[in-house]
Protein backbone atom coordinates (compact mmCIF):
# COMPACT_ATOMS: atom_id res chain seq x y z
CA UNK A 1 0.00 0.00 0.00
CA UNK A 2 2.94 2.36 0.64
CA UNK A 3 3.76 2.08 -3.07
CA UNK A 4 0.28 3.31 -3.98
CA UNK A 5 0.55 6.15 -1.50
CA UNK A 6 3.78 7.25 -3.17
CA UNK A 7 2.10 7.09 -6.58
CA UNK A 8 -0.66 9.48 -5.54
CA UNK A 9 1.82 12.01 -4.14
CA UNK A 10 3.76 12.30 -7.40
CA UNK A 11 3.11 15.64 -9.14
CA UNK A 12 0.57 15.32 -11.95
CA UNK A 13 1.23 16.52 -15.45
CA UNK A 14 0.46 20.17 -15.98
CA UNK A 15 1.05 20.16 -19.72
CA UNK A 16 -0.25 17.49 -22.10
CA UNK A 17 0.80 17.21 -25.73
CA UNK A 18 -2.18 17.11 -28.10
CA UNK A 19 -0.60 17.93 -31.46
CA UNK A 20 2.75 18.64 -33.12
CA UNK A 21 4.40 21.13 -30.73
CA UNK A 22 1.03 21.91 -29.08
CA UNK A 23 0.75 21.41 -25.32
CA UNK A 24 -2.37 22.18 -23.31
CA UNK A 25 -2.27 23.40 -19.72
CA UNK A 26 -4.30 21.18 -17.41
CA UNK A 27 -5.31 21.59 -13.77
CA UNK A 28 -5.58 18.03 -12.39
CA UNK A 29 -6.36 17.73 -8.67
CA UNK A 30 -8.30 15.67 -6.18
CA UNK A 31 -9.37 12.02 -6.13
CA UNK A 32 -12.60 10.40 -7.25
CA UNK A 33 -14.95 10.62 -10.18
CA UNK A 34 -13.48 12.95 -12.83
CA UNK A 35 -15.17 16.28 -13.54
CA UNK A 36 -13.65 17.74 -16.71
CA UNK A 37 -14.17 21.49 -17.15
CA UNK A 38 -13.80 23.52 -20.36
CA UNK A 39 -13.49 27.29 -20.06
CA UNK A 40 -15.22 30.08 -21.98
CA UNK A 41 -13.95 32.75 -24.37
CA UNK A 42 -11.31 34.18 -23.94
CA UNK A 43 -10.59 32.73 -20.48
CA UNK A 44 -8.59 29.69 -19.33
CA UNK A 45 -9.07 26.81 -16.91
CA UNK A 46 -8.16 29.31 -14.16
CA UNK A 47 -11.76 30.64 -14.37
CA UNK A 48 -12.88 27.61 -12.31
CA UNK A 49 -10.79 28.59 -9.25
CA UNK A 50 -13.93 28.89 -7.11
CA UNK A 51 -15.27 25.53 -8.28
CA UNK A 52 -12.12 23.45 -7.87
CA UNK A 53 -11.91 23.38 -4.07
CA UNK A 54 -15.58 22.52 -3.55
CA UNK A 55 -15.32 19.67 -6.06
CA UNK A 56 -12.08 18.33 -4.54
CA UNK A 57 -13.56 18.52 -1.02
CA UNK A 58 -16.59 16.53 -2.24
CA UNK A 59 -14.41 13.67 -3.50
CA UNK A 60 -14.14 14.52 -7.17
CA UNK A 61 -11.06 14.67 -9.33
CA UNK A 62 -11.09 17.95 -11.24
CA UNK A 63 -9.50 18.27 -14.65
CA UNK A 64 -9.58 21.77 -16.08
CA UNK A 65 -8.36 21.96 -19.68
CA UNK A 66 -7.10 25.21 -21.19
CA UNK A 67 -7.72 25.20 -24.93
CA UNK A 68 -5.01 26.05 -27.46
CA UNK A 69 -4.54 29.80 -27.88
CA UNK A 70 -5.56 30.60 -24.30
CA UNK A 71 -4.03 30.89 -20.83
CA UNK A 72 -0.83 28.90 -20.42
CA UNK A 73 -1.51 26.53 -23.33
CA UNK A 74 0.41 26.63 -26.61
CA UNK A 75 -0.77 29.30 -29.01
CA UNK A 76 -0.13 28.06 -32.54
CA UNK A 77 -1.19 29.73 -35.76
CA UNK A 78 -3.81 27.56 -37.51
CA UNK A 79 -7.36 26.35 -37.17
CA UNK A 80 -9.46 27.17 -34.11
CA UNK A 81 -12.80 25.65 -35.12
CA UNK A 82 -15.04 23.45 -32.97
CA UNK A 83 -13.57 20.21 -34.32
CA UNK A 84 -9.98 21.21 -33.49
CA UNK A 85 -10.92 21.93 -29.88
CA UNK A 86 -13.03 18.75 -29.59
CA UNK A 87 -10.05 16.75 -30.86
CA UNK A 88 -7.72 18.42 -28.35
CA UNK A 89 -10.13 17.53 -25.51
CA UNK A 90 -10.18 13.94 -26.77
CA UNK A 91 -6.37 13.77 -26.76
CA UNK A 92 -6.21 14.92 -23.12
CA UNK A 93 -8.88 12.44 -21.99
CA UNK A 94 -7.19 9.63 -23.96
CA UNK A 95 -3.82 10.48 -22.43
CA UNK A 96 -5.18 10.51 -18.86
CA UNK A 97 -7.28 7.32 -19.48
CA UNK A 98 -10.36 9.06 -18.13
CA UNK A 99 -13.53 6.99 -17.63
CA UNK A 100 -17.14 8.00 -16.92
CA UNK A 101 -16.32 11.67 -16.52
CA UNK A 102 -18.76 14.52 -16.09
CA UNK A 103 -17.88 16.94 -18.90
CA UNK A 104 -18.73 20.54 -18.10
CA UNK A 105 -18.38 23.56 -20.37
CA UNK A 106 -18.98 27.27 -19.87
CA UNK A 107 -20.13 29.54 -22.72
CA UNK A 108 -17.83 28.71 -25.69
CA UNK A 109 -16.58 25.71 -23.70
CA UNK A 110 -20.17 24.45 -23.57
CA UNK A 111 -20.34 24.60 -27.37
CA UNK A 112 -17.10 22.64 -27.66
CA UNK A 113 -18.34 20.09 -25.08
CA UNK A 114 -21.50 19.54 -27.17
CA UNK A 115 -19.40 19.02 -30.33
CA UNK A 116 -17.09 16.65 -28.42
CA UNK A 117 -19.98 14.46 -27.18
CA UNK A 118 -21.60 14.41 -30.61
CA UNK A 119 -18.38 13.81 -32.59
CA UNK A 120 -16.83 11.17 -30.31
CA UNK A 121 -20.06 9.51 -29.16
CA UNK A 122 -19.46 10.60 -25.54
CA UNK A 123 -16.09 8.81 -25.35
CA UNK A 124 -14.69 8.91 -21.75
CA UNK A 125 -17.83 10.78 -20.65
CA UNK A 126 -21.07 9.67 -18.99
CA UNK A 127 -22.69 13.07 -18.23
CA UNK A 128 -22.71 16.54 -19.74
CA UNK A 129 -23.11 19.86 -17.90
CA UNK A 130 -23.59 23.15 -19.78
CA UNK A 131 -23.11 26.51 -18.06
CA UNK A 132 -24.30 29.61 -19.92
CA UNK A 133 -23.42 27.69 -23.07
CA UNK A 134 -23.15 29.43 -26.46
CA UNK A 135 -25.41 26.85 -28.08
CA UNK A 136 -27.09 25.65 -30.19
CA UNK A 137 -26.13 28.80 -32.16
CA UNK A 138 -24.59 31.95 -30.75
CA UNK A 139 -25.91 34.17 -33.55
CA UNK A 140 -29.26 34.65 -35.25
CA UNK A 141 -30.40 32.83 -38.41
CA UNK A 142 -33.57 33.13 -40.49
CA UNK A 143 -34.95 30.12 -38.58
CA UNK A 144 -33.25 31.01 -35.27
CA UNK A 145 -34.23 34.47 -33.95
CA UNK A 146 -32.22 34.24 -30.72
CA UNK A 147 -29.25 36.00 -29.16
CA UNK A 148 -26.76 38.19 -31.05
CA UNK A 149 -26.80 39.34 -34.64
CA UNK A 150 -23.78 38.36 -36.72
CA UNK A 151 -22.96 42.05 -37.21
CA UNK A 152 -22.52 42.45 -33.43
CA UNK A 153 -19.90 39.70 -33.45
CA UNK A 154 -18.16 41.27 -36.45
CA UNK A 155 -17.87 44.47 -34.39
CA UNK A 156 -16.23 42.47 -31.55
CA UNK A 157 -13.73 40.93 -34.01
CA UNK A 158 -12.94 44.39 -35.39
CA UNK A 159 -12.40 45.79 -31.88
CA UNK A 160 -10.13 42.85 -31.03
CA UNK A 161 -7.73 43.96 -33.76
CA UNK A 162 -7.90 47.65 -32.78
CA UNK A 163 -8.03 47.64 -28.98
CA UNK A 164 -8.17 44.25 -27.30
CA UNK A 165 -8.08 45.65 -23.73
CA UNK A 166 -11.20 47.70 -24.57
CA UNK A 167 -12.89 44.59 -26.00
CA UNK A 168 -12.22 42.81 -22.69
CA UNK A 169 -13.32 45.67 -20.46
CA UNK A 170 -16.54 46.07 -22.52
CA UNK A 171 -17.08 42.33 -22.15
CA UNK A 172 -16.50 42.46 -18.37
CA UNK A 173 -19.17 45.19 -18.07
CA UNK A 174 -21.86 42.89 -19.52
CA UNK A 175 -20.49 39.67 -18.00
CA UNK A 176 -22.68 39.75 -14.89
CA UNK A 177 -26.27 40.78 -14.14
CA UNK A 178 -25.23 44.40 -13.54
CA UNK A 179 -21.89 46.20 -14.02
CA UNK A 180 -21.33 46.10 -10.25
CA UNK A 181 -22.48 42.54 -9.45
CA UNK A 182 -18.88 41.32 -9.47
CA UNK A 183 -16.46 43.32 -7.33
CA UNK A 184 -13.51 45.11 -8.87
CA UNK A 185 -10.96 42.54 -7.70
CA UNK A 186 -12.82 39.67 -9.36
CA UNK A 187 -13.30 41.79 -12.49
CA UNK A 188 -9.57 42.53 -12.67
CA UNK A 189 -8.75 38.86 -12.07
CA UNK A 190 -11.00 37.80 -14.99
CA UNK A 191 -9.51 40.50 -17.19
CA UNK A 192 -6.00 39.26 -16.43
CA UNK A 193 -6.96 35.74 -17.47
CA UNK A 194 -8.46 37.04 -20.73
CA UNK A 195 -5.34 39.07 -21.57
CA UNK A 196 -3.30 35.85 -21.53
CA UNK A 197 -5.06 34.67 -24.72
CA UNK A 198 -3.63 35.65 -28.09
CA UNK A 199 -5.37 38.21 -30.26
CA UNK A 200 -5.42 35.58 -33.03
CA UNK A 201 -7.17 32.87 -30.96
CA UNK A 202 -9.54 35.48 -29.51
CA UNK A 203 -10.67 36.45 -33.02
CA UNK A 204 -10.66 32.95 -34.54
CA UNK A 205 -12.88 31.60 -31.76
CA UNK A 206 -15.31 34.50 -32.24
CA UNK A 207 -15.52 33.54 -35.93
CA UNK A 208 -16.16 29.89 -34.98
CA UNK A 209 -18.84 30.95 -32.47
CA UNK A 210 -20.47 33.26 -35.01
CA UNK A 211 -20.66 30.65 -37.77
CA UNK A 212 -21.22 27.24 -36.12
CA UNK A 213 -24.66 25.63 -35.82
CA UNK A 214 -24.93 22.82 -33.25
CA UNK A 215 -28.60 21.95 -33.75
CA UNK A 216 -27.76 18.60 -35.37
CA UNK A 217 -25.24 17.88 -32.60
CA UNK A 218 -27.87 18.33 -29.87
CA UNK A 219 -29.93 15.50 -31.33
CA UNK A 220 -26.95 13.12 -30.97
CA UNK A 221 -26.56 13.66 -27.21
CA UNK A 222 -27.98 10.72 -25.26
CA UNK A 223 -26.24 11.05 -21.90
CA UNK A 224 -27.75 12.81 -18.86
CA UNK A 225 -27.37 16.56 -19.41
CA UNK A 226 -27.66 19.43 -16.95
CA UNK A 227 -28.14 22.97 -18.27
CA UNK A 228 -27.42 25.86 -15.89
CA UNK A 229 -28.08 29.33 -17.24
CA UNK A 230 -28.46 32.88 -15.92
CA UNK A 231 -31.86 34.44 -16.47
CA UNK A 232 -30.18 37.85 -17.00
CA UNK A 233 -27.46 36.65 -19.39
CA UNK A 234 -26.55 39.33 -21.96
CA UNK A 235 -23.93 37.25 -23.79
CA UNK A 236 -25.82 33.97 -24.20
CA UNK A 237 -29.48 34.83 -23.66
CA UNK A 238 -31.73 32.54 -21.62
CA UNK A 239 -33.54 31.71 -24.90
CA UNK A 240 -30.49 29.62 -25.77
CA UNK A 241 -30.94 27.51 -22.62
CA UNK A 242 -34.55 26.81 -23.60
CA UNK A 243 -33.44 25.84 -27.12
CA UNK A 244 -30.81 23.48 -25.68
CA UNK A 245 -33.35 21.90 -23.35
CA UNK A 246 -35.71 21.35 -26.30
CA UNK A 247 -32.89 19.91 -28.42
CA UNK A 248 -31.26 17.54 -25.91
CA UNK A 249 -33.66 14.79 -24.95
CA UNK A 250 -34.14 14.27 -21.22
CA UNK A 251 -32.02 17.29 -20.29
CA UNK A 252 -32.62 19.24 -17.08
CA UNK A 253 -32.55 23.05 -16.92
CA UNK A 254 -31.75 25.00 -13.75
CA UNK A 255 -32.37 28.74 -14.16
CA UNK A 256 -30.22 31.16 -12.16
CA UNK A 257 -32.66 33.98 -11.47
CA UNK A 258 -30.10 36.49 -10.20
CA UNK A 259 -27.24 35.82 -12.61
CA UNK A 260 -26.00 37.16 -15.89
CA UNK A 261 -23.40 35.25 -17.88
CA UNK A 262 -21.05 34.71 -14.91
CA UNK A 263 -23.41 32.45 -12.93
CA UNK A 264 -20.40 30.49 -11.59
CA UNK A 265 -19.25 33.67 -9.78
CA UNK A 266 -22.59 35.41 -9.15
CA UNK A 267 -24.34 32.46 -7.49
CA UNK A 268 -21.29 30.35 -6.70
CA UNK A 269 -22.81 28.28 -3.88
CA UNK A 270 -25.92 27.39 -5.87
CA UNK A 271 -23.78 26.64 -8.94
CA UNK A 272 -21.29 24.42 -7.11
CA UNK A 273 -24.02 22.57 -5.16
CA UNK A 274 -25.99 21.83 -8.36
CA UNK A 275 -22.88 20.62 -10.19
CA UNK A 276 -21.81 18.41 -7.25
CA UNK A 277 -25.30 16.94 -6.93
CA UNK A 278 -25.49 16.19 -10.68
CA UNK A 279 -21.96 14.75 -10.78
CA UNK A 280 -22.58 12.57 -7.74
CA UNK A 281 -25.74 10.86 -8.91
N, C-alpha and C positions, 0 to 999 in steps of 0.2 A: 504493500500500500504506500510505503514511503516513496517508491518510484513514481507512482501516480501523482502524489502530492507535488513532487518536484516538477513533473510535467506541467501541472496547472499554474505553477509560479513562473514558468518561462515567459518572457515578454512575447506578446502576440505581434504578428506582422502589422505594420502600420501602412505599408505600401504594397499593393498587389499588382503585378504586371497583367495587363489585359490585351495588349497589342504591341506591335513593334515599337519599342522605346516609349510606351505609354503605361504609366503607373498611376493607379488610383489610390488616394488616401482613404483609409478605412479606420473608423473607431470601432474596436472590438473589445467588449468588456462584459463582465458578469458571467453567470453560469445558468443554464436551463434552456428552455425553449427559445429558439432564435427569433428575435424581432428585427427585421431588416428595414432600415429607414432611408428613404431617398428624399433629398432636399429639393427646395423650390428654386426658381430663378431670382436673382443670380447669386444665390447663397452657397452654402457648403454644408457638410454634415455637422458642422459646429452649431447650426441653428437649433439642433435638438438637445442642447446642453441641459435644458430644464425638463426634459423627458428622460434622459439617460439614467439619472440616479434613481428615480422612482421605479423604472423598469428593472434595474439591477437589484434594488432592494426588495422587489417582488418576485425574485427568482427567474428572471429572464436574462438571456444573453443578448446584448444589443450590438447590432452591426450597422453602423452608419456609413454609407458609401458616398464619397464626394465624386461627382461625375467629372469627366474630362473637361478641361477648360475653366474649372472652378476651384476655389479654395487652394488646398495644397496639392491637388492632383496635377498630373502633366497637362500641358496646354498646347497640344499640337494644332497646326494648321490642318484643315480637312473637313470632313463631314461632321455635322452635329445634329443629324435628324433623329427621329424617335428610334429607328432601328439600331443605330450606332450605340445609343445609350442603353437600349434593352440588351444588346449583345455584351456590352461592358458589364452590366449587372449580372448577366449569366456567367461570365468568366469568373467574377468574384465568388459567386455562390458555388460554382464548380470547384474552384480552387480550395475553398474552405469546407467542401463536402457537406454543405448545409442540407438538412432534411426538415420537412414540415414547418417551414418558417411562416411567420406572419409578415407579409410584405406591406409596408406602409409608405405612402408617398404624399408629399405636400405640394399643392399647386402644380407646377410643371412636373415635379417628381411623381405626382399622382397620374399624370398622363403617361409618363414613361412606364410606371408600374402596370397600368392597364395594357399597354403595348407588350410588355414583357410577358404577362400572364397569357395574353392572346397568342403571341408569337411562339412561345415555348411551352404551351399547354400546361401552365402552372408548375413547371419544373422546379423542384426544391421548395415549393410553396404550397401551403394548405389553406391559407386565408389571405384576404386582401383588405387593406384599410386605406381609405382615401380621405385626405384632409384638405378642404378648400381646393379640390382638384380642378385643373384647367381642362375639363372634359365634359361631354364628349367632343365639343369644339370650343375653342377659346374665342372665336370670332363669328360674326353673323354670316349666314348664307340665306339664299332665297327661301329655303325650307327650314331655316333655323334662326328665328328672330331674337336670339338671346345674346347677352353679354356685349362685348366690344365690337365696334366696326373695324374692318381691316385698316381703314385710313388712320384710326387712332393708334394702331400698332406701328404703322409706317412712320408716324410722328415720333414714337418712342425710339425706333431704329435710327432715325435721323438725328435725334437728340443725343443718342449714344455716341455717334461719331463727332458731334460738336462739343458736348459738355457732359461727360459721363457722370461726374459728381452731381450735377443738377438733375440728371435722370434719376439717380438714386435718391436724392433728397426729396424730389417730387413723389417718387414711389413710396418712400417712408411716410409721407404725409397722408397718403390714402391707404396705408397698409392696415391700420386698425379702424375701429368703429368711428372714432373722432381723432383729430390731429394730436390730442393730448392723452388719449387712452394709455399709450405706452409712455413711460417716463423717458427723460432725455438720455439717461445712461443706457437704457435698453435700445433706444433708437440709434445712438452712436455705435453701440456694439454691433447691431445689425448692419449698419452702414459700412463698418469696417470689414465685416465678412464679405459684403457685396463688392467692395473695392478690390478684393483679392482675385476676383474673376478677370479674365481678359476681355477687352473691348470686343474682340472677334467672337468669342464664345457667347458673350452677352447678346450680340446682334444675331448670330446664327440661330441661337435657341429661340429668340423672338420670331424669327422667320418660320422656324419649325412649328412653333405654337400657333402662329397666324394661319398656317396653311394646312395643318393636319386634322383630319376628320377621323374620330375614333368610334363612330357609331357602329360600324361593323365589328369592331373589336369587343364592344360591350356585350354583344350577343354571344360571344365565345367564352365568356367568363362563367364558370360553373362551380366556383368555390365560394364559401361564405364570405360576404363582402359587407364591410361597415363603411358608411359614408358619414363623415362629420363635416359640417359646413356652417360658417357664420351667416346669420340672417342679414347682417349689415355689410356683407362683403362687396367692395367696390371694384375688385380686381377679377374675381370669379363670382359672378352674381349667384344668388341662391337658386335662381332658375336652373343653373347648371346641375346643382345637386338633385333637383327634381327630375331632370332629364336622365341623369345617371341612375337614379333609383328605378325609373321606368325602363331603362335599357338593360340593367343587370338583374337577372331573375333572382328573386329571393333576397335581394339586398336590403339592408336596414339603414335608415337615415336618422341621424341625431342632429337636430338643429341647435345651433348655439345662438340663443336669442340676443345676447349682448356683445357679440363679436363681429368684427370685420373679417379681413383676410387672415389676420394673425391670431386665430382662435387658440393656437397652442401656447401663446403668451398672454392673451387677454383673459381666457378662462382655463388657466393651466391645470388647476385641480380637477375640474370636470373633464377636461381633455384626457389627462393622464389616467384618471379612474376608468373612463370609458374604454380607452385603449387596453388597459390592463385586464379589464373584465372580458373584453372580446378575445384578447390573446390567450387568456387562461381557460376559456371554455373547452 
